[in-house]
Amino acid sequence: HRRRRGSAGGRPIGYDRTAYRRRNVIERTFNQLKAWRGIATRYDKHATVFHGAVVFASILLWLRD
C-alpha cells in the first residue's frame, strides 16, 4: 500500500541506517550547544567572537564526555 502511494504520503519505505545515526549524533550535539545561553541567543556581535564561543563550548563538551 505504501509503495503505491509513493510521495503522496505515509512513512518512507526505507532509510539509510548509518546516515540516520550520524545525523542523530549531530542533532544531539547541537542541542547540547543550545544549552549555552550565549550561543543559543547569539549575544556576540562579531562572527569571530561567536565562532570562538562555539569552539570553546565544543571543547568543554568534548572534555566532559
CHARMM-style PDB file with segment names, atoms N, HN, CA, C and O in Angstrom:
ATOM      1  N   HSD     1       0.816  -1.191   0.000  1.00  0.00      PROA
ATOM      2  CA  HSD     1       0.000   0.000   0.000  1.00  0.00      PROA
ATOM      3  C   HSD     1       0.861   1.257   0.000  1.00  0.00      PROA
ATOM      4  O   HSD     1       0.589   2.202  -0.740  1.00  0.00      PROA
ATOM      5  N   ARG     2       1.908   1.266   0.837  1.00  0.00      PROA
ATOM      6  HN  ARG     2       2.130   0.498   1.439  1.00  0.00      PROA
ATOM      7  CA  ARG     2       2.761   2.460   0.895  1.00  0.00      PROA
ATOM      8  C   ARG     2       3.526   2.663  -0.400  1.00  0.00      PROA
ATOM      9  O   ARG     2       3.753   3.797  -0.821  1.00  0.00      PROA
ATOM     10  N   ARG     3       3.921   1.580  -1.024  1.00  0.00      PROA
ATOM     11  HN  ARG     3       3.737   0.659  -0.682  1.00  0.00      PROA
ATOM     12  CA  ARG     3       4.680   1.709  -2.277  1.00  0.00      PROA
ATOM     13  C   ARG     3       3.823   2.339  -3.371  1.00  0.00      PROA
ATOM     14  O   ARG     3       4.330   3.101  -4.194  1.00  0.00      PROA
ATOM     15  N   ARG     4       2.561   2.034  -3.383  1.00  0.00      PROA
ATOM     16  HN  ARG     4       2.149   1.415  -2.714  1.00  0.00      PROA
ATOM     17  CA  ARG     4       1.681   2.631  -4.389  1.00  0.00      PROA
ATOM     18  C   ARG     4       1.474   4.119  -4.149  1.00  0.00      PROA
ATOM     19  O   ARG     4       1.321   4.888  -5.098  1.00  0.00      PROA
ATOM     20  N   ARG     5       1.470   4.526  -2.889  1.00  0.00      PROA
ATOM     21  HN  ARG     5       1.594   3.901  -2.118  1.00  0.00      PROA
ATOM     22  CA  ARG     5       1.239   5.939  -2.584  1.00  0.00      PROA
ATOM     23  C   ARG     5       2.427   6.796  -2.982  1.00  0.00      PROA
ATOM     24  O   ARG     5       2.251   7.948  -3.376  1.00  0.00      PROA
ATOM     25  N   GLY     6       3.631   6.254  -2.886  1.00  0.00      PROA
ATOM     26  HN  GLY     6       3.774   5.318  -2.566  1.00  0.00      PROA
ATOM     27  CA  GLY     6       4.823   6.991  -3.278  1.00  0.00      PROA
ATOM     28  C   GLY     6       5.032   8.224  -2.424  1.00  0.00      PROA
ATOM     29  O   GLY     6       5.018   8.145  -1.195  1.00  0.00      PROA
ATOM     30  N   SER     7       5.225   9.367  -3.073  1.00  0.00      PROA
ATOM     31  HN  SER     7       5.237   9.431  -4.071  1.00  0.00      PROA
ATOM     32  CA  SER     7       5.486  10.605  -2.337  1.00  0.00      PROA
ATOM     33  C   SER     7       4.199  11.281  -1.861  1.00  0.00      PROA
ATOM     34  O   SER     7       4.245  12.375  -1.300  1.00  0.00      PROA
ATOM     35  N   ALA     8       3.071  10.642  -2.080  1.00  0.00      PROA
ATOM     36  HN  ALA     8       3.034   9.753  -2.536  1.00  0.00      PROA
ATOM     37  CA  ALA     8       1.798  11.242  -1.685  1.00  0.00      PROA
ATOM     38  C   ALA     8       1.597  11.243  -0.177  1.00  0.00      PROA
ATOM     39  O   ALA     8       0.753  11.977   0.336  1.00  0.00      PROA
ATOM     40  N   GLY     9       2.346  10.447   0.517  1.00  0.00      PROA
ATOM     41  HN  GLY     9       3.031   9.850   0.100  1.00  0.00      PROA
ATOM     42  CA  GLY     9       2.203  10.449   1.962  1.00  0.00      PROA
ATOM     43  C   GLY     9       2.561   9.107   2.563  1.00  0.00      PROA
ATOM     44  O   GLY     9       2.885   8.153   1.856  1.00  0.00      PROA
ATOM     45  N   GLY    10       2.498   9.055   3.858  1.00  0.00      PROA
ATOM     46  HN  GLY    10       2.234   9.830   4.433  1.00  0.00      PROA
ATOM     47  CA  GLY    10       2.842   7.827   4.553  1.00  0.00      PROA
ATOM     48  C   GLY    10       4.302   7.794   4.941  1.00  0.00      PROA
ATOM     49  O   GLY    10       5.073   8.698   4.619  1.00  0.00      PROA
ATOM     50  N   ARG    11       4.657   6.758   5.624  1.00  0.00      PROA
ATOM     51  HN  ARG    11       4.031   6.024   5.885  1.00  0.00      PROA
ATOM     52  CA  ARG    11       6.031   6.592   6.080  1.00  0.00      PROA
ATOM     53  C   ARG    11       6.926   6.188   4.912  1.00  0.00      PROA
ATOM     54  O   ARG    11       6.495   5.413   4.059  1.00  0.00      PROA
ATOM     55  N   PRO    12       8.146   6.685   4.850  1.00  0.00      PROA
ATOM     56  CA  PRO    12       9.054   6.271   3.783  1.00  0.00      PROA
ATOM     57  C   PRO    12       9.337   4.766   3.851  1.00  0.00      PROA
ATOM     58  O   PRO    12       9.332   4.176   4.931  1.00  0.00      PROA
ATOM     59  N   ILE    13       9.574   4.175   2.731  1.00  0.00      PROA
ATOM     60  HN  ILE    13       9.577   4.655   1.853  1.00  0.00      PROA
ATOM     61  CA  ILE    13       9.796   2.736   2.659  1.00  0.00      PROA
ATOM     62  C   ILE    13      11.093   2.344   3.346  1.00  0.00      PROA
ATOM     63  O   ILE    13      11.118   1.392   4.125  1.00  0.00      PROA
ATOM     64  N   GLY    14      12.149   3.053   3.071  1.00  0.00      PROA
ATOM     65  HN  GLY    14      12.128   3.827   2.438  1.00  0.00      PROA
ATOM     66  CA  GLY    14      13.428   2.696   3.667  1.00  0.00      PROA
ATOM     67  C   GLY    14      14.238   3.922   4.013  1.00  0.00      PROA
ATOM     68  O   GLY    14      13.911   5.036   3.601  1.00  0.00      PROA
ATOM     69  N   TYR    15      15.301   3.710   4.774  1.00  0.00      PROA
ATOM     70  HN  TYR    15      15.566   2.806   5.108  1.00  0.00      PROA
ATOM     71  CA  TYR    15      16.188   4.808   5.123  1.00  0.00      PROA
ATOM     72  C   TYR    15      17.587   4.249   5.326  1.00  0.00      PROA
ATOM     73  O   TYR    15      17.769   3.054   5.560  1.00  0.00      PROA
ATOM     74  N   ASP    16      18.552   5.119   5.234  1.00  0.00      PROA
ATOM     75  HN  ASP    16      18.404   6.090   5.044  1.00  0.00      PROA
ATOM     76  CA  ASP    16      19.940   4.730   5.430  1.00  0.00      PROA
ATOM     77  C   ASP    16      20.248   4.758   6.920  1.00  0.00      PROA
ATOM     78  O   ASP    16      20.256   5.824   7.535  1.00  0.00      PROA
ATOM     79  N   ARG    17      20.498   3.603   7.493  1.00  0.00      PROA
ATOM     80  HN  ARG    17      20.492   2.737   6.993  1.00  0.00      PROA
ATOM     81  CA  ARG    17      20.674   3.485   8.937  1.00  0.00      PROA
ATOM     82  C   ARG    17      21.901   4.250   9.433  1.00  0.00      PROA
ATOM     83  O   ARG    17      21.830   4.912  10.468  1.00  0.00      PROA
ATOM     84  N   THR    18      23.018   4.173   8.718  1.00  0.00      PROA
ATOM     85  HN  THR    18      23.076   3.635   7.877  1.00  0.00      PROA
ATOM     86  CA  THR    18      24.236   4.857   9.180  1.00  0.00      PROA
ATOM     87  C   THR    18      24.091   6.369   9.078  1.00  0.00      PROA
ATOM     88  O   THR    18      24.547   7.099   9.958  1.00  0.00      PROA
ATOM     89  N   ALA    19      23.458   6.839   8.009  1.00  0.00      PROA
ATOM     90  HN  ALA    19      23.088   6.245   7.295  1.00  0.00      PROA
ATOM     91  CA  ALA    19      23.253   8.285   7.875  1.00  0.00      PROA
ATOM     92  C   ALA    19      22.333   8.800   8.978  1.00  0.00      PROA
ATOM     93  O   ALA    19      22.545   9.895   9.499  1.00  0.00      PROA
ATOM     94  N   TYR    20      21.321   8.025   9.334  1.00  0.00      PROA
ATOM     95  HN  TYR    20      21.150   7.135   8.910  1.00  0.00      PROA
ATOM     96  CA  TYR    20      20.408   8.424  10.393  1.00  0.00      PROA
ATOM     97  C   TYR    20      21.135   8.502  11.732  1.00  0.00      PROA
ATOM     98  O   TYR    20      20.902   9.430  12.507  1.00  0.00      PROA
ATOM     99  N   ARG    21      22.010   7.542  12.012  1.00  0.00      PROA
ATOM    100  HN  ARG    21      22.199   6.788  11.383  1.00  0.00      PROA
ATOM    101  CA  ARG    21      22.768   7.560  13.268  1.00  0.00      PROA
ATOM    102  C   ARG    21      23.698   8.762  13.329  1.00  0.00      PROA
ATOM    103  O   ARG    21      23.817   9.407  14.370  1.00  0.00      PROA
ATOM    104  N   ARG    22      24.352   9.062  12.224  1.00  0.00      PROA
ATOM    105  HN  ARG    22      24.256   8.539  11.378  1.00  0.00      PROA
ATOM    106  CA  ARG    22      25.252  10.233  12.205  1.00  0.00      PROA
ATOM    107  C   ARG    22      24.470  11.524  12.416  1.00  0.00      PROA
ATOM    108  O   ARG    22      24.903  12.411  13.151  1.00  0.00      PROA
ATOM    109  N   ARG    23      23.321  11.617  11.766  1.00  0.00      PROA
ATOM    110  HN  ARG    23      22.970  10.896  11.168  1.00  0.00      PROA
ATOM    111  CA  ARG    23      22.507  12.820  11.912  1.00  0.00      PROA
ATOM    112  C   ARG    23      22.011  12.963  13.346  1.00  0.00      PROA
ATOM    113  O   ARG    23      21.928  14.076  13.864  1.00  0.00      PROA
ATOM    114  N   ASN    24      21.685  11.862  13.982  1.00  0.00      PROA
ATOM    115  HN  ASN    24      21.753  10.958  13.560  1.00  0.00      PROA
ATOM    116  CA  ASN    24      21.230  11.889  15.358  1.00  0.00      PROA
ATOM    117  C   ASN    24      22.329  12.415  16.283  1.00  0.00      PROA
ATOM    118  O   ASN    24      22.052  13.194  17.195  1.00  0.00      PROA
ATOM    119  N   VAL    25      23.557  11.996  16.056  1.00  0.00      PROA
ATOM    120  HN  VAL    25      23.782  11.363  15.316  1.00  0.00      PROA
ATOM    121  CA  VAL    25      24.683  12.474  16.872  1.00  0.00      PROA
ATOM    122  C   VAL    25      24.851  13.977  16.705  1.00  0.00      PROA
ATOM    123  O   VAL    25      25.066  14.695  17.681  1.00  0.00      PROA
ATOM    124  N   ILE    26      24.753  14.450  15.474  1.00  0.00      PROA
ATOM    125  HN  ILE    26      24.578  13.866  14.680  1.00  0.00      PROA
ATOM    126  CA  ILE    26      24.903  15.883  15.200  1.00  0.00      PROA
ATOM    127  C   ILE    26      23.780  16.674  15.876  1.00  0.00      PROA
ATOM    128  O   ILE    26      24.032  17.717  16.479  1.00  0.00      PROA
ATOM    129  N   GLU    27      22.554  16.186  15.778  1.00  0.00      PROA
ATOM    130  HN  GLU    27      22.350  15.339  15.288  1.00  0.00      PROA
ATOM    131  CA  GLU    27      21.428  16.897  16.389  1.00  0.00      PROA
ATOM    132  C   GLU    27      21.562  16.955  17.907  1.00  0.00      PROA
ATOM    133  O   GLU    27      21.249  17.979  18.515  1.00  0.00      PROA
ATOM    134  N   ARG    28      22.020  15.875  18.524  1.00  0.00      PROA
ATOM    135  HN  ARG    28      22.274  15.044  18.030  1.00  0.00      PROA
ATOM    136  CA  ARG    28      22.205  15.886  19.975  1.00  0.00      PROA
ATOM    137  C   ARG    28      23.308  16.858  20.373  1.00  0.00      PROA
ATOM    138  O   ARG    28      23.211  17.518  21.407  1.00  0.00      PROA
ATOM    139  N   THR    29      24.358  16.949  19.554  1.00  0.00      PROA
ATOM    140  HN  THR    29      24.437  16.412  18.714  1.00  0.00      PROA
ATOM    141  CA  THR    29      25.438  17.893  19.844  1.00  0.00      PROA
ATOM    142  C   THR    29      24.930  19.329  19.774  1.00  0.00      PROA
ATOM    143  O   THR    29      25.257  20.148  20.632  1.00  0.00      PROA
ATOM    144  N   PHE    30      24.127  19.637  18.749  1.00  0.00      PROA
ATOM    145  HN  PHE    30      23.861  18.972  18.052  1.00  0.00      PROA
ATOM    146  CA  PHE    30      23.569  20.987  18.652  1.00  0.00      PROA
ATOM    147  C   PHE    30      22.663  21.295  19.839  1.00  0.00      PROA
ATOM    148  O   PHE    30      22.650  22.424  20.328  1.00  0.00      PROA
ATOM    149  N   ASN    31      21.911  20.314  20.304  1.00  0.00      PROA
ATOM    150  HN  ASN    31      21.921  19.396  19.907  1.00  0.00      PROA
ATOM    151  CA  ASN    31      21.059  20.538  21.474  1.00  0.00      PROA
ATOM    152  C   ASN    31      21.888  20.820  22.714  1.00  0.00      PROA
ATOM    153  O   ASN    31      21.492  21.637  23.546  1.00  0.00      PROA
ATOM    154  N   GLN    32      23.032  20.158  22.856  1.00  0.00      PROA
ATOM    155  HN  GLN    32      23.354  19.494  22.180  1.00  0.00      PROA
ATOM    156  CA  GLN    32      23.909  20.441  23.991  1.00  0.00      PROA
ATOM    157  C   GLN    32      24.500  21.841  23.881  1.00  0.00      PROA
ATOM    158  O   GLN    32      24.647  22.535  24.887  1.00  0.00      PROA
ATOM    159  N   LEU    33      24.838  22.257  22.665  1.00  0.00      PROA
ATOM    160  HN  LEU    33      24.719  21.693  21.848  1.00  0.00      PROA
ATOM    161  CA  LEU    33      25.384  23.605  22.484  1.00  0.00      PROA
ATOM    162  C   LEU    33      24.322  24.670  22.752  1.00  0.00      PROA
ATOM    163  O   LEU    33      24.640  25.750  23.250  1.00  0.00      PROA
ATOM    164  N   LYS    34      23.074  24.375  22.427  1.00  0.00      PROA
ATOM    165  HN  LYS    34      22.816  23.497  22.022  1.00  0.00      PROA
ATOM    166  CA  LYS    34      21.999  25.338  22.660  1.00  0.00      PROA
ATOM    167  C   LYS    34      21.734  25.552  24.144  1.00  0.00      PROA
ATOM    168  O   LYS    34      21.100  26.534  24.528  1.00  0.00      PROA
ATOM    169  N   ALA    35      22.214  24.643  24.974  1.00  0.00      PROA
ATOM    170  HN  ALA    35      22.730  23.845  24.663  1.00  0.00      PROA
ATOM    171  CA  ALA    35      22.062  24.819  26.416  1.00  0.00      PROA
ATOM    172  C   ALA    35      22.909  25.991  26.912  1.00  0.00      PROA
ATOM    173  O   ALA    35      22.631  26.551  27.972  1.00  0.00      PROA
ATOM    174  N   TRP    36      23.925  26.358  26.164  1.00  0.00      PROA
ATOM    175  HN  TRP    36      24.152  25.903  25.303  1.00  0.00      PROA
ATOM    176  CA  TRP    36      24.745  27.525  26.496  1.00  0.00      PROA
ATOM    177  C   TRP    36      23.967  28.765  26.077  1.00  0.00      PROA
ATOM    178  O   TRP    36      23.659  28.947  24.900  1.00  0.00      PROA
ATOM    179  N   ARG    37      23.658  29.600  27.034  1.00  0.00      PROA
ATOM    180  HN  ARG    37      23.908  29.451  27.991  1.00  0.00      PROA
ATOM    181  CA  ARG    37      22.796  30.757  26.786  1.00  0.00      PROA
ATOM    182  C   ARG    37      23.379  31.712  25.743  1.00  0.00      PROA
ATOM    183  O   ARG    37      22.654  32.191  24.871  1.00  0.00      PROA
ATOM    184  N   GLY    38      24.667  31.989  25.826  1.00  0.00      PROA
ATOM    185  HN  GLY    38      25.255  31.601  26.535  1.00  0.00      PROA
ATOM    186  CA  GLY    38      25.284  32.916  24.885  1.00  0.00      PROA
ATOM    187  C   GLY    38      25.279  32.415  23.457  1.00  0.00      PROA
ATOM    188  O   GLY    38      25.210  33.207  22.516  1.00  0.00      PROA
ATOM    189  N   ILE    39      25.352  31.111  23.291  1.00  0.00      PROA
ATOM    190  HN  ILE    39      25.408  30.468  24.055  1.00  0.00      PROA
ATOM    191  CA  ILE    39      25.341  30.549  21.942  1.00  0.00      PROA
ATOM    192  C   ILE    39      23.913  30.483  21.411  1.00  0.00      PROA
ATOM    193  O   ILE    39      23.667  30.775  20.240  1.00  0.00      PROA
ATOM    194  N   ALA    40      22.981  30.103  22.265  1.00  0.00      PROA
ATOM    195  HN  ALA    40      23.180  29.865  23.216  1.00  0.00      PROA
ATOM    196  CA  ALA    40      21.589  29.969  21.823  1.00  0.00      PROA
ATOM    197  C   ALA    40      21.000  31.316  21.418  1.00  0.00      PROA
ATOM    198  O   ALA    40      20.213  31.384  20.474  1.00  0.00      PROA
ATOM    199  N   THR    41      21.368  32.386  22.115  1.00  0.00      PROA
ATOM    200  HN  THR    41      22.007  32.331  22.882  1.00  0.00      PROA
ATOM    201  CA  THR    41      20.800  33.698  21.818  1.00  0.00      PROA
ATOM    202  C   THR    41      21.717  34.563  20.969  1.00  0.00      PROA
ATOM    203  O   THR    41      21.311  35.627  20.502  1.00  0.00      PROA
ATOM    204  N   ARG    42      22.934  34.119  20.769  1.00  0.00      PROA
ATOM    205  HN  ARG    42      23.264  33.255  21.149  1.00  0.00      PROA
ATOM    206  CA  ARG    42      23.947  34.816  19.977  1.00  0.00      PROA
ATOM    207  C   ARG    42      24.120  36.264  20.449  1.00  0.00      PROA
ATOM    208  O   ARG    42      23.816  37.218  19.732  1.00  0.00      PROA
ATOM    209  N   TYR    43      24.619  36.388  21.678  1.00  0.00      PROA
ATOM    210  HN  TYR    43      24.866  35.613  22.260  1.00  0.00      PROA
ATOM    211  CA  TYR    43      24.887  37.708  22.233  1.00  0.00      PROA
ATOM    212  C   TYR    43      26.050  38.402  21.537  1.00  0.00      PROA
ATOM    213  O   TYR    43      26.092  39.631  21.479  1.00  0.00      PROA
ATOM    214  N   ASP    44      26.987  37.634  21.012  1.00  0.00      PROA
ATOM    215  HN  ASP    44      26.953  36.635  21.059  1.00  0.00      PROA
ATOM    216  CA  ASP    44      28.182  38.219  20.404  1.00  0.00      PROA
ATOM    217  C   ASP    44      27.827  38.898  19.083  1.00  0.00      PROA
ATOM    218  O   ASP    44      27.054  38.368  18.285  1.00  0.00      PROA
ATOM    219  N   LYS    45      28.401  40.071  18.871  1.00  0.00      PROA
ATOM    220  HN  LYS    45      29.029  40.501  19.520  1.00  0.00      PROA
ATOM    221  CA  LYS    45      28.079  40.826  17.665  1.00  0.00      PROA
ATOM    222  C   LYS    45      28.927  40.408  16.472  1.00  0.00      PROA
ATOM    223  O   LYS    45      28.469  40.462  15.331  1.00  0.00      PROA
ATOM    224  N   HSD    46      30.152  39.994  16.733  1.00  0.00      PROA
ATOM    225  HN  HSD    46      30.524  39.950  17.660  1.00  0.00      PROA
ATOM    226  CA  HSD    46      31.059  39.649  15.638  1.00  0.00      PROA
ATOM    227  C   HSD    46      31.100  38.140  15.428  1.00  0.00      PROA
ATOM    228  O   HSD    46      31.028  37.364  16.380  1.00  0.00      PROA
ATOM    229  N   ALA    47      31.216  37.743  14.178  1.00  0.00      PROA
ATOM    230  HN  ALA    47      31.275  38.374  13.404  1.00  0.00      PROA
ATOM    231  CA  ALA    47      31.207  36.321  13.842  1.00  0.00      PROA
ATOM    232  C   ALA    47      32.405  35.594  14.435  1.00  0.00      PROA
ATOM    233  O   ALA    47      32.294  34.434  14.831  1.00  0.00      PROA
ATOM    234  N   THR    48      33.553  36.270  14.498  1.00  0.00      PROA
ATOM    235  HN  THR    48      33.643  37.212  14.176  1.00  0.00      PROA
ATOM    236  CA  THR    48      34.741  35.602  15.038  1.00  0.00      PROA
ATOM    237  C   THR    48      34.600  35.324  16.530  1.00  0.00      PROA
ATOM    238  O   THR    48      35.055  34.289  17.017  1.00  0.00      PROA
ATOM    239  N   VAL    49      33.976  36.236  17.250  1.00  0.00      PROA
ATOM    240  HN  VAL    49      33.607  37.077  16.855  1.00  0.00      PROA
ATOM    241  CA  VAL    49      33.767  36.033  18.685  1.00  0.00      PROA
ATOM    242  C   VAL    49      32.749  34.911  18.902  1.00  0.00      PROA
ATOM    243  O   VAL    49      32.917  34.074  19.790  1.00  0.00      PROA
ATOM    244  N   PHE    50      31.700  34.901  18.091  1.00  0.00      PROA
ATOM    245  HN  PHE    50      31.563  35.580  17.370  1.00  0.00      PROA
ATOM    246  CA  PHE    50      30.705  33.836  18.186  1.00  0.00      PROA
ATOM    247  C   PHE    50      31.334  32.485  17.859  1.00  0.00      PROA
ATOM    248  O   PHE    50      31.070  31.490  18.534  1.00  0.00      PROA
ATOM    249  N   HSD    51      32.158  32.456  16.832  1.00  0.00      PROA
ATOM    250  HN  HSD    51      32.372  33.264  16.284  1.00  0.00      PROA
ATOM    251  CA  HSD    51      32.847  31.214  16.459  1.00  0.00      PROA
ATOM    252  C   HSD    51      33.734  30.735  17.599  1.00  0.00      PROA
ATOM    253  O   HSD    51      33.780  29.540  17.891  1.00  0.00      PROA
ATOM    254  N   GLY    52      34.429  31.646  18.237  1.00  0.00      PROA
ATOM    255  HN  GLY    52      34.392  32.617  18.001  1.00  0.00      PROA
ATOM    256  CA  GLY    52      35.264  31.284  19.375  1.00  0.00      PROA
ATOM    257  C   GLY    52      34.453  30.712  20.524  1.00  0.00      PROA
ATOM    258  O   GLY    52      34.887  29.767  21.183  1.00  0.00      PROA
ATOM    259  N   ALA    53      33.282  31.276  20.767  1.00  0.00      PROA
ATOM    260  HN  ALA    53      32.930  32.044  20.232  1.00  0.00      PROA
ATOM    261  CA  ALA    53      32.419  30.762  21.836  1.00  0.00      PROA
ATOM    262  C   ALA    53      31.925  29.357  21.512  1.00  0.00      PROA
ATOM    263  O   ALA    53      31.849  28.502  22.394  1.00  0.00      PROA
ATOM    264  N   VAL    54      31.589  29.122  20.247  1.00  0.00      PROA
ATOM    265  HN  VAL    54      31.650  29.817  19.531  1.00  0.00      PROA
ATOM    266  CA  VAL    54      31.145  27.786  19.841  1.00  0.00      PROA
ATOM    267  C   VAL    54      32.279  26.782  19.975  1.00  0.00      PROA
ATOM    268  O   VAL    54      32.067  25.664  20.446  1.00  0.00      PROA
ATOM    269  N   VAL    55      33.476  27.170  19.566  1.00  0.00      PROA
ATOM    270  HN  VAL    55      33.648  28.078  19.183  1.00  0.00      PROA
ATOM    271  CA  VAL    55      34.632  26.274  19.687  1.00  0.00      PROA
ATOM    272  C   VAL    55      34.924  25.984  21.155  1.00  0.00      PROA
ATOM    273  O   VAL    55      35.181  24.838  21.522  1.00  0.00      PROA
ATOM    274  N   PHE    56      34.887  27.004  21.986  1.00  0.00      PROA
ATOM    275  HN  PHE    56      34.678  27.936  21.688  1.00  0.00      PROA
ATOM    276  CA  PHE    56      35.150  26.827  23.416  1.00  0.00      PROA
ATOM    277  C   PHE    56      34.123  25.885  24.051  1.00  0.00      PROA
ATOM    278  O   PHE    56      34.484  24.980  24.802  1.00  0.00      PROA
ATOM    279  N   ALA    57      32.851  26.103  23.747  1.00  0.00      PROA
ATOM    280  HN  ALA    57      32.557  26.838  23.136  1.00  0.00      PROA
ATOM    281  CA  ALA    57      31.803  25.239  24.296  1.00  0.00      PROA
ATOM    282  C   ALA    57      31.945  23.811  23.775  1.00  0.00      PROA
ATOM    283  O   ALA    57      31.715  22.853  24.513  1.00  0.00      PROA
ATOM    284  N   SER    58      32.322  23.669  22.511  1.00  0.00      PROA
ATOM    285  HN  SER    58      32.508  24.447  21.911  1.00  0.00      PROA
ATOM    286  CA  SER    58      32.506  22.335  21.941  1.00  0.00      PROA
ATOM    287  C   SER    58      33.644  21.596  22.616  1.00  0.00      PROA
ATOM    288  O   SER    58      33.538  20.399  22.884  1.00  0.00      PROA
ATOM    289  N   ILE    59      34.728  22.297  22.891  1.00  0.00      PROA
ATOM    290  HN  ILE    59      34.814  23.269  22.673  1.00  0.00      PROA
ATOM    291  CA  ILE    59      35.861  21.666  23.577  1.00  0.00      PROA
ATOM    292  C   ILE    59      35.463  21.231  24.977  1.00  0.00      PROA
ATOM    293  O   ILE    59      35.818  20.134  25.408  1.00  0.00      PROA
ATOM    294  N   LEU    60      34.734  22.071  25.689  1.00  0.00      PROA
ATOM    295  HN  LEU    60      34.446  22.962  25.339  1.00  0.00      PROA
ATOM    296  CA  LEU    60      34.302  21.699  27.034  1.00  0.00      PROA
ATOM    297  C   LEU    60      33.352  20.501  27.013  1.00  0.00      PROA
ATOM    298  O   LEU    60      33.430  19.630  27.880  1.00  0.00      PROA
ATOM    299  N   LEU    61      32.459  20.456  26.030  1.00  0.00      PROA
ATOM    300  HN  LEU    61      32.395  21.163  25.326  1.00  0.00      PROA
ATOM    301  CA  LEU    61      31.575  19.299  25.905  1.00  0.00      PROA
ATOM    302  C   LEU    61      32.368  18.039  25.580  1.00  0.00      PROA
ATOM    303  O   LEU    61      32.074  16.959  26.094  1.00  0.00      PROA
ATOM    304  N   TRP    62      33.367  18.186  24.729  1.00  0.00      PROA
ATOM    305  HN  TRP    62      33.605  19.063  24.312  1.00  0.00      PROA
ATOM    306  CA  TRP    62      34.200  17.046  24.346  1.00  0.00      PROA
ATOM    307  C   TRP    62      34.991  16.529  25.543  1.00  0.00      PROA
ATOM    308  O   TRP    62      35.121  15.319  25.726  1.00  0.00      PROA
ATOM    309  N   LEU    63      35.520  17.439  26.356  1.00  0.00      PROA
ATOM    310  HN  LEU    63      35.414  18.422  26.208  1.00  0.00      PROA
ATOM    311  CA  LEU    63      36.286  17.026  27.532  1.00  0.00      PROA
ATOM    312  C   LEU    63      35.393  16.403  28.601  1.00  0.00      PROA
ATOM    313  O   LEU    63      35.834  15.533  29.352  1.00  0.00      PROA
ATOM    314  N   ARG    64      34.161  16.838  28.668  1.00  0.00      PROA
ATOM    315  HN  ARG    64      33.802  17.545  28.058  1.00  0.00      PROA
ATOM    316  CA  ARG    64      33.242  16.313  29.674  1.00  0.00      PROA
ATOM    317  C   ARG    64      32.834  14.874  29.365  1.00  0.00      PROA
ATOM    318  O   ARG    64      32.574  14.087  30.276  1.00  0.00      PROA
ATOM    319  N   ASP    65      32.780  14.536  28.085  1.00  0.00      PROA
ATOM    320  HN  ASP    65      32.992  15.175  27.345  1.00  0.00      PROA
ATOM    321  CA  ASP    65      32.392  13.163  27.706  1.00  0.00      PROA
ATOM    322  C   ASP    65      33.501  12.232  27.853  1.00  0.00      PROA
ATOM    323  OT1 ASP    65      33.349  11.041  27.579  1.00  0.00      PROA
TER     324      ASP     65
END
